[in-house]
Amino acid sequence: MANFYALFLTLLICASEWTAGSAADDRPSLGEIQDQLQQLTTNYNTLKINLESKVARLEELMEQKDRQHGILEEKVQRLELELLATKERETNQLATKNVMYRTCSEARAADPSLTMGMHWIDPDGQGVGDDPIFVYCDMATGSTLVPHDSEESIDVGHCADPGCYSRSINYNATSRQMSALAELSAECHQSLTYDCFYAPLELNGITYSWWNDKNGNVQYFWAGNDSSVHTCQCGIDGNCIDPAVKCNCDAAAPLQSADNGVVVGKEILPITRLNFGRTQLGISSGVHTLGRFECTGQVAVTGMPKSCQDLWRIGHSLSGLYSVTDEKSVESVYCDFTKLPNDSGFQTWIGYEDVKSSPTYFYVRKWESGFAQPSIPIPFDVQNLNVGAAMNLTSGKFTTPRAGTYFFSASGTVQFPSTSSRLGCGIQLYENGVANGYIPIDSSNSEWNLETFSIQVTVSLQRGDEIWLAINSISSGVSLYGYGSLHFTGFLLEEALF
């Protein structure tokens, strides 16, 4: 461009000198000179336009290169992170001898040497379900924090309608893995901050902002765990800047304010979408900051497992038949550990198991005839069965070896003499000296006769309880008929486990 200006000036000077020093008849006319100047001006403008176009094109190419360079830098950073993640995973697996822990709390308990930072865990079980996830482990507390793509402070911009700003939250874990993490953990929460200026969450009964839980359900509370009300932390604490509202941002005051809170509830977390509105004014502003999905502690399983969920929580991952307990019995269940506890088909009930720490049953008879003593245990003299040795024939007492439900049955014959009077006999089953099962037998026949009786009871007993058979009342001349006709039997139906 500078060379062109120099050429132009040179031509003007030459034209002037030539005009002054030449003969009148050889000089170009003034019109010719003006034509030449006009042509030079046209050429100059054309050249200038071409040069400016080329400069603009060069600037555009430079911007494209800058953008491409930024994209390349981002890809390199992502590759570096993936490489680092792979290295961390291999290091963790090597350090734990290829054992992938399900939570950071579990990892801390198993290996106190693990350092705070990013680690691989597999909440839904190693070798089943989804791939392991890369999370931050706070080894000081055992907390597991799942990162997401919206952790920085983000301006919601300007719009008027309810929920006109909507942002999906993408986590560094699948929903299955986060559900498994919540099931294993004692508690889960997520922090949430909304900095606002003339940007209410709710105004005049109209809800402008909400969030969606892990199932996509709409939630209007911004702190705590009460999903039935619209409230923020200041509403819970009772210190909002306007006592008439439950959130600072809902106040009509022209003040820069904020609502900070922690949403608690492993049944509904993590937050999957944020929705804000009514920021249409030029002075309105809203900025949200969402914390990581954080779970702490571990659900404790004490005593014998009571369900497939208990078995899963303590680390079982191989599907199959298992024995679990309810309050008093043992049940057989099929556990499908390829599913999560809340999934259909996770546990299938098979039936009850007949579990006895030691078998207990007896069958005794009385051969001796003529026994007629009331209020004392009837002794027996023939033992057909006495597995567990709980029945004492001499004392006539059965002593419970273990708590549980027992069945007893007695049958026999009462011998009545010949008389015209009405005679009777009562046979009673006693539990620790208290009557439990009674059968009366009577006769008024004039001839000698035999009358039969039968008693059956099912009772719940504790270890050391005593059961016996006795005559409750008996008329003179009446007695038990022997010769093996008096039978007494009992057995353990179901043992009480607790």
Residue pairs with C-beta under 8 A, 6 or more apart in sequence:
1 48
1 51
4 44
4 47
8 40
8 44
11 36
11 40
12 37
15 33
15 36
18 27
19 27
19 33
85 118
85 134
88 118
88 119
88 120
88 134
89 120
89 132
89 134
92 100
92 119
92 120
93 99
93 100
93 120
95 111
95 114
96 107
96 110
96 111
99 110
99 126
100 120
100 121
100 122
100 126
100 132
101 107
101 110
101 121
101 122
102 121
102 122
102 123
102 124
102 125
102 126
102 180
102 181
102 184
102 315
103 121
103 123
103 142
103 144
103 181
103 184
103 185
103 295
103 298
104 119
104 121
104 135
104 137
104 138
104 139
104 142
104 143
104 144
105 142
105 143
105 144
105 185
105 296
105 297
105 298
106 184
106 298
107 114
107 119
107 121
107 137
108 114
108 137
108 139
108 142
109 142
109 298
114 137
114 139
115 139
116 137
116 138
116 139
116 140
117 136
117 137
118 134
118 135
118 136
118 137
119 134
119 135
119 136
119 137
120 132
120 133
120 134
120 135
121 132
121 133
121 135
121 137
121 144
121 181
122 129
122 131
122 132
122 133
122 177
123 133
123 177
123 178
123 180
123 181
123 183
123 184
124 130
124 176
124 177
124 180
124 340
125 180
125 312
125 317
125 337
126 132
126 317
127 317
128 317
128 337
128 338
129 176
129 177
129 180
129 338
129 340
130 174
130 176
130 177
131 174
133 146
133 172
133 173
133 174
133 177
134 147
134 172
135 144
135 145
135 146
135 147
135 172
135 173
136 144
136 145
136 146
136 147
136 292
137 143
137 144
137 145
138 144
138 145
141 296
142 296
142 297
142 298
143 294
143 295
143 296
144 181
144 185
144 294
144 295
144 296
145 292
145 293
145 294
146 171
146 172
146 173
146 178
146 181
146 270
146 292
146 293
146 294
147 171
147 172
147 292
148 169
148 170
148 171
148 172
148 270
148 290
148 292
148 293
149 169
149 170
149 171
150 167
150 169
150 170
150 274
150 288
150 290
151 289
151 290
151 291
151 292
152 289
153 195
153 287
153 288
153 289
154 167
154 287
154 288
154 289
155 285
155 286
155 287
156 165
156 199
156 276
156 279
156 286
156 287
156 288
157 165
157 279
158 279
158 280
158 281
158 282
158 284
159 165
159 277
159 279
159 280
160 277
160 278
160 279
160 280
161 277
161 278
162 206
162 207
162 208
162 209
162 275
162 277
162 278
163 208
163 209
163 210
163 275
163 276
163 277
164 276
164 277
165 275
165 276
165 277
165 279
165 286
166 273
166 274
166 275
167 273
167 274
167 275
167 288
168 272
168 273
169 270
169 271
169 272
169 273
169 274
169 290
171 178
171 270
171 293
173 181
175 214
176 340
178 214
178 270
178 293
179 214
179 340
179 342
180 340
181 188
181 295
182 188
182 266
182 267
182 269
182 295
183 266
183 299
183 309
183 312
183 313
183 340
183 341
183 342
184 295
184 298
184 299
184 313
185 266
185 295
185 296
185 297
185 298
185 299
186 296
186 297
186 298
186 299
186 300
187 264
187 266
187 295
187 296
187 297
188 264
188 265
188 266
188 269
188 270
188 293
188 294
188 295
188 296
189 262
189 263
189 264
189 265
189 269
189 294
190 262
190 263
190 269
190 270
190 271
190 290
190 291
190 292
190 293
190 294
191 260
191 261
191 262
191 263
191 290
191 291
192 211
192 222
192 223
192 260
192 261
192 262
192 263
192 271
192 288
192 289
192 290
192 291
193 258
193 259
193 260
193 261
193 288
193 289
193 290
194 201
194 209
194 222
194 249
194 258
194 259
194 276
194 286
194 287
194 288
194 289
195 256
195 257
195 258
195 285
195 286
195 287
195 288
195 289
196 248
196 249
196 256
196 257
196 258
196 259
196 285
196 286
196 287
197 255
197 256
197 257
197 283
197 284
197 285
197 286
198 254
198 279
198 281
198 283
198 284
198 285
199 249
199 276
199 278
199 279
199 284
199 285
199 286
200 208
200 247
200 249
200 250
200 251
200 278
201 207
201 208
201 209
201 222
201 230
201 232
201 247
201 249
201 250
201 259
201 276
202 208
202 209
202 220
202 230
202 245
202 247
202 250
203 250
203 278
207 220
207 230
208 276
208 277
208 278
209 275
209 276
209 277
209 278
210 218
210 219
210 220
210 275
211 218
211 219
211 222
211 271
211 273
211 274
211 275
212 218
212 219
212 271
212 272
212 273
212 275
213 219
213 268
213 269
213 271
213 272
214 268
214 269
214 270
214 272
215 268
216 272
216 273
217 268
219 227
219 263
219 268
220 227
220 229
220 230
221 227
221 228
221 229
221 230
221 231
221 232
221 263
222 231
222 232
222 233
222 247
222 259
222 261
222 263
223 231
223 232
223 233
223 235
223 236
223 259
223 260
223 261
223 262
223 263
224 231
224 233
224 236
224 261
224 262
224 263
224 264
225 263
225 264
225 265
227 265
227 268
229 246
230 246
230 247
231 246
231 247
232 240
232 246
232 247
232 248
232 249
232 259
232 261
233 259
233 260
233 261
233 262
234 240
234 241
234 246
234 247
234 248
234 259
235 245
235 246
235 247
236 261
240 246
240 247
240 248
240 250
240 251
241 248
241 251
241 253
241 255
241 257
242 248
242 250
242 251
242 252
242 253
245 251
247 259
248 257
248 258
248 259
249 257
249 258
249 259
249 286
251 257
263 269
263 271
266 295
269 293
270 293
271 290
271 293
274 288
274 290
276 286
276 288
278 284
279 285
279 286
299 313
301 310
301 313
301 314
303 325
304 324
304 325
304 497
305 311
305 314
305 322
305 324
305 325
306 324
306 325
306 326
307 324
307 333
307 347
308 322
308 324
308 333
308 335
308 336
308 337
308 341
308 346
308 347
309 341
309 346
309 347
310 324
311 322
311 324
311 335
312 335
312 337
312 341
316 322
316 335
316 337
317 337
318 337
319 334
319 335
319 336
319 337
319 338
320 334
320 335
321 332
321 333
321 334
321 335
321 350
322 332
322 333
322 334
322 335
323 330
323 331
323 332
323 333
323 353
324 330
324 331
324 333
325 331
325 497
325 498
327 498
328 494
328 496
328 497
328 498
329 352
329 353
329 355
329 494
329 497
330 352
330 353
330 355
330 497
331 349
331 350
331 351
331 352
331 353
332 349
332 350
332 351
332 352
332 353
333 347
333 348
333 349
333 350
334 347
334 348
334 350
335 346
335 347
336 345
336 346
336 347
336 348
339 345
339 346
340 346
341 347
354 494
355 495
355 497
356 492
356 495
357 402
357 495
358 388
358 401
358 402
359 387
359 388
359 492
360 387
360 388
360 390
360 401
360 402
360 491
360 492
361 385
361 387
361 388
361 489
361 490
361 491
361 492
362 383
362 385
362 386
362 387
362 388
362 390
362 391
362 398
362 488
362 489
362 490
362 491
363 383
363 384
363 385
363 386
363 487
363 488
363 489
364 380
364 382
364 383
364 384
364 386
364 391
364 393
364 487
364 488
364 489
365 380
365 381
365 382
365 384
365 484
365 485
365 486
365 487
365 488
366 378
366 379
366 380
366 381
366 382
366 412
366 480
366 482
366 484
366 485
366 486
366 488
367 381
367 382
367 482
367 483
367 484
368 381
368 482
369 415
369 479
369 480
369 481
369 482
369 483
370 415
370 479
370 480
370 482
371 378
371 379
371 471
371 479
371 480
371 482
372 471
372 474
372 478
372 479
372 480
373 471
374 470
374 471
374 472
374 473
374 474
375 470
375 471
375 472
376 396
376 470
377 395
377 396
377 397
377 430
377 468
377 469
377 470
378 396
378 468
378 469
378 470
378 471
378 480
378 486
378 488
379 393
379 394
379 395
379 396
380 393
380 396
380 486
380 488
381 393
382 484
383 391
383 393
386 393
388 401
390 398
390 399
390 400
390 401
391 397
391 398
391 490
392 398
392 399
395 468
396 468
396 469
396 470
397 466
397 467
397 468
398 408
398 466
398 467
398 468
398 490
399 464
399 465
399 466
400 406
400 461
400 462
400 463
400 464
400 465
400 466
400 467
401 463
402 463
402 492
402 495
402 496
403 461
403 462
403 463
403 495
403 496
404 460
404 461
404 492
404 493
404 494
404 495
404 496
405 458
405 459
405 460
405 461
405 492
405 493
405 494
405 496
406 458
406 459
406 460
406 461
406 467
406 490
406 491
406 492
406 493
407 456
407 457
407 458
407 490
407 491
407 493
408 429
408 437
408 455
408 456
408 457
408 458
408 459
408 467
408 488
408 489
408 490
409 454
409 455
409 456
409 457
409 487
409 488
409 489
409 490
410 427
410 429
410 454
410 455
410 469
410 486
410 487
410 488
410 489
411 452
411 453
411 454
411 455
411 486
411 487
412 427
412 452
412 453
412 480
412 481
412 485
412 486
412 487
413 450
413 451
413 452
413 453
413 480
413 481
413 485
413 486
414 425
414 427
414 441
414 450
414 451
414 452
414 453
414 478
414 479
414 480
414 481
415 450
415 478
415 479
415 480
415 481
416 423
416 443
416 445
416 448
416 449
416 450
416 451
416 477
416 478
417 423
417 448
417 477
417 478
418 445
418 446
418 447
418 448
419 446
419 477
420 444
420 446
421 444
422 442
422 443
422 444
423 442
423 443
423 444
423 475
423 477
423 478
424 440
424 441
424 442
424 443
424 473
424 474
424 475
424 478
425 440
425 441
425 442
425 471
425 473
425 474
425 475
425 478
426 438
426 439
426 440
426 441
426 471
426 472
426 473
426 474
427 438
427 439
427 441
427 453
427 455
427 469
427 470
427 471
427 472
428 435
428 437
428 438
428 469
428 470
428 471
428 472
429 435
429 436
429 437
429 438
429 455
429 457
429 467
429 468
429 469
430 436
430 467
430 468
430 469
430 470
431 459
431 461
431 465
431 466
431 467
432 465
432 466
433 466
435 472
436 457
436 459
437 455
437 456
437 457
438 455
438 472
439 453
439 454
439 455
441 451
441 453
442 451
443 449
443 451
450 481
455 469
458 493
459 467
460 496
461 467
467 490
469 488
471 480
480 486
